[in-house]
Amino acid sequence: MATSCTRDKFLHGHPCFGGDRHRNGRIHLAVAPRCNITCGYCDRRHDCTNESRPGVTSRLLTPPEALERVRGVMAGATCGSLIRVIGIAGPGDPLANAETFETFTLVQREFPDLLFCLSTNGLALPDRIDHLSGVNLHSLTVTINAADPEVGGRIYREVRYRGRVLRGAEGAETLIRNQFEGVRVAAQRGMVVKVNTVLIPGINEEQIPLVAQKASEAGAFVMNVMPIIPQANLAHVPRPTPEHLEQVRSANEATIAQFRGCQQCRADAVGLIGGCARSPQS
């Protein structure tokens, strides 16, 4: 868990939270295949060598294999000296997979000086906060796309929580409640929290100021508004232009700091953002 003593180190070292992305690299370990929600824009069925988008990996790793991957990268001449962060971002939701916590435990024993983070949809965050504190998590990214359950019901097809399958506004209401509560308790524990929001034209544009305000009030440090990659049930939605994206970011900057360096990386990315785009496969 991040403390006031490690916060500055973290912010300067993590390329996805404002740290120098030209000098600081990361390893994404694809150990979390299962997900507890179904997003309308999510499609994990295909992998292309030149494709970079969240949820894509060429190979799932077991926790021991993930440790071997870290060892190999850290010992390598290409990226080893650049790595500052170990992250788990899928391809499913890390908090829906016990492998996430096993992986962090294994890697931290051998590489205690690295920073540890994960990305989550936030559904299980309030339930898992003690586990995250236990693995000394420094940072957390929570994807929150709506504050209104009716709007969320148009984005999330299904939410699976505590043995129940929830759909529409009912599922979105549970998800949204847990997301903001999760941000609040994570910030209270000293974790540095970033909120990702997917800009979906025609669906959630008016929600973004609400998400920004509630996230800031809950203790989030920074917001990353990123463009939808049109696919799956939302394949018909136009991808926002760079100008549109910047307009939305600028409009919310007075509410919460805006991150502009996101490249929507793969679940197995390694190295600098925009540099070593994918982990070497073995």
Solvent accessible surface area in square Angstrom, and as a share of the most:
residue,aa,sasa,rsa
1,M,69,0.31
2,A,1,0.01
3,T,68,0.39
4,S,103,0.66
5,C,119,0.71
6,T,43,0.25
7,R,89,0.32
8,D,93,0.48
9,K,110,0.47
10,F,0,0.00
11,L,33,0.16
12,H,137,0.61
13,G,10,0.09
14,H,4,0.02
15,P,1,0.01
16,C,27,0.16
17,F,9,0.04
18,G,57,0.55
19,G,8,0.08
20,D,62,0.32
21,R,75,0.27
22,H,135,0.60
23,R,172,0.63
24,N,13,0.07
25,G,0,0.00
26,R,4,0.01
27,I,0,0.00
28,H,26,0.12
29,L,0,0.00
30,A,1,0.01
31,V,2,0.01
32,A,0,0.00
33,P,37,0.23
34,R,116,0.42
35,C,43,0.26
36,N,18,0.09
37,I,7,0.04
38,T,38,0.22
39,C,19,0.11
40,G,2,0.02
41,Y,34,0.13
42,C,51,0.31
43,D,19,0.10
44,R,92,0.34
45,R,190,0.69
46,H,110,0.49
47,D,67,0.35
48,C,66,0.39
49,T,96,0.56
50,N,139,0.71
51,E,50,0.23
52,S,57,0.37
53,R,13,0.05
54,P,64,0.40
55,G,10,0.10
56,V,3,0.01
57,T,25,0.14
58,S,44,0.29
59,R,88,0.32
60,L,86,0.43
61,L,13,0.06
62,T,69,0.40
63,P,9,0.06
64,P,74,0.47
65,E,60,0.27
66,A,0,0.00
67,L,19,0.09
68,E,98,0.44
69,R,24,0.09
70,V,0,0.00
71,R,94,0.34
72,G,48,0.46
73,V,11,0.06
74,M,53,0.24
75,A,91,0.70
76,G,34,0.32
77,A,111,0.86
78,T,108,0.63
79,C,10,0.06
80,G,5,0.05
81,S,88,0.57
82,L,48,0.24
83,I,3,0.02
84,R,94,0.34
85,V,1,0.00
86,I,0,0.00
87,G,1,0.01
88,I,1,0.00
89,A,31,0.24
90,G,0,0.00
91,P,15,0.09
92,G,11,0.11
93,D,5,0.02
94,P,1,0.01
95,L,2,0.01
96,A,33,0.25
97,N,0,0.00
98,A,71,0.55
99,E,48,0.21
100,T,0,0.00
101,F,24,0.10
102,E,88,0.39
103,T,0,0.00
104,F,0,0.00
105,T,50,0.29
106,L,40,0.20
107,V,0,0.00
108,Q,30,0.14
109,R,180,0.66
110,E,76,0.34
111,F,38,0.16
112,P,94,0.59
113,D,116,0.60
114,L,14,0.07
115,L,6,0.03
116,F,1,0.01
117,C,15,0.09
118,L,2,0.01
119,S,39,0.25
120,T,6,0.03
121,N,16,0.08
122,G,0,0.00
123,L,1,0.00
124,A,16,0.12
125,L,0,0.00
126,P,36,0.23
127,D,63,0.33
128,R,59,0.21
129,I,13,0.07
130,D,90,0.46
131,H,91,0.41
132,L,0,0.00
133,S,30,0.19
134,G,68,0.66
135,V,14,0.08
136,N,67,0.34
137,L,0,0.00
138,H,14,0.06
139,S,0,0.00
140,L,0,0.00
141,T,8,0.04
142,V,0,0.00
143,T,29,0.17
144,I,0,0.00
145,N,0,0.00
146,A,1,0.01
147,A,19,0.15
148,D,52,0.27
149,P,39,0.25
150,E,121,0.54
151,V,24,0.14
152,G,0,0.00
153,G,22,0.21
154,R,140,0.51
155,I,1,0.00
156,Y,6,0.02
157,R,100,0.36
158,E,37,0.17
159,V,2,0.01
160,R,80,0.29
161,Y,33,0.13
162,R,183,0.67
163,G,86,0.83
164,R,141,0.51
165,V,74,0.43
166,L,9,0.04
167,R,147,0.54
168,G,30,0.28
169,A,33,0.26
170,E,93,0.42
171,G,1,0.01
172,A,0,0.00
173,E,91,0.41
174,T,14,0.08
175,L,0,0.00
176,I,9,0.04
177,R,136,0.50
178,N,10,0.05
179,Q,1,0.00
180,F,18,0.08
181,E,62,0.28
182,G,0,0.00
183,V,0,0.00
184,R,92,0.34
185,V,24,0.14
186,A,0,0.00
187,A,29,0.23
188,Q,128,0.57
189,R,86,0.31
190,G,29,0.28
191,M,6,0.03
192,V,1,0.01
193,V,1,0.01
194,K,9,0.04
195,V,0,0.00
196,N,18,0.09
197,T,0,0.00
198,V,8,0.04
199,L,0,0.00
200,I,0,0.00
201,P,21,0.13
202,G,62,0.59
203,I,25,0.13
204,N,0,0.00
205,E,63,0.28
206,E,154,0.69
207,Q,15,0.07
208,I,0,0.00
209,P,69,0.43
210,L,88,0.44
211,V,0,0.00
212,A,0,0.00
213,Q,83,0.37
214,K,85,0.36
215,A,0,0.00
216,S,41,0.26
217,E,124,0.56
218,A,17,0.13
219,G,38,0.36
220,A,13,0.10
221,F,70,0.29
222,V,8,0.05
223,M,0,0.00
224,N,1,0.01
225,V,0,0.00
226,M,16,0.07
227,P,14,0.09
228,I,1,0.00
229,I,43,0.22
230,P,44,0.27
231,Q,34,0.15
232,A,40,0.31
233,N,85,0.43
234,L,11,0.06
235,A,60,0.47
236,H,144,0.64
237,V,6,0.04
238,P,90,0.57
239,R,118,0.43
240,P,11,0.07
241,T,73,0.43
242,P,102,0.64
243,E,129,0.58
244,H,47,0.21
245,L,18,0.09
246,E,69,0.31
247,Q,124,0.55
248,V,20,0.12
249,R,22,0.08
250,S,57,0.37
251,A,81,0.62
252,N,7,0.03
253,E,77,0.35
254,A,109,0.85
255,T,48,0.28
256,I,11,0.06
257,A,53,0.41
258,Q,17,0.08
259,F,20,0.08
260,R,97,0.36
261,G,11,0.11
262,C,36,0.22
263,Q,90,0.40
264,Q,20,0.09
265,C,26,0.15
266,R,3,0.01
267,A,1,0.00
268,D,4,0.02
269,A,1,0.01
270,V,3,0.01
271,G,0,0.00
272,L,37,0.18
273,I,12,0.06
274,G,68,0.66
275,G,44,0.42
276,C,42,0.25
277,A,56,0.43
278,R,65,0.24
279,S,2,0.01
280,P,81,0.51
281,Q,71,0.32
282,S,119,0.77
